[in-house]
Amino acid sequence: MTKKEIDEDKAFEQALKGKMGWKCSCSLEIVDKESSLHSVTCKNCGKIFKTNKETDLCFDCGKKR
């Protein structure tokens, strides 16, 4: 790899870290964010899944109805 390619890789990595919600592109501390997802057990098949909707059925069982 040339120096130019290495510099481009570092810039890409910093931009990616910034988009991932890190405090800054050079920091390794992740910003604590509350997830809007909650675990639900499907009342039809018993599968445990995560969703942000108010539902009691998994995607597959909800599609069947």
N, C-alpha and C positions, 0 to 999 in steps of 0.2 A: 504494500500500500504506500502511496505517496503521502507526503505531508498534507497536501490539499485534501485528499480523500479522508484522512484522519480528522482534520478540522471540520469537514462537512459532516462526518459521523457524530462528532461531539455536538455540533449545532443541532442536528436532527434529534439527538438524545435529549438535549436541553428543552427543545420545543415540545417533544413528546411528554416529558415529565411535567411541563407547565400545563399541558392539556389534560393530564391525568388528575389534576386538582392538587398538586403539591404546592406548598407555600411559595416556593420559587423554583426556577428550573435547576438551581444548583443545590437545593436542599434535599435531604433524605427523610425529612419529617413529613408524614402524610397528614393532610387536613382531616380532622374528625368530622364526618358528616353522618347524620342520621339517615338511615335507609328508609324509604317509604314502603318497602316490601315487608310483608309479614307472613309467617308460616301458617298454612291452612291444611287441614286434613279433609280430603274429599269424602263427603257423606255417602257417596255411591260405591266407590271402589276402595277407599281407604288410603289412597296415594297422598303423600305429603308433598306440597308444592308451595312456592312463594309467589305472592301476587300483591298488587297494590289496589285491587278491586275488592268490593264487598261481595264475595261469592262463597258458596259452600261446595261447589263442584269443580273438579279439575277441568282443564281445557278439553280433554277427550270426552269426558262424560257430559260436559256442557254442550258439545257439538252434537252429541247423539240425541239430545232432547229437543 
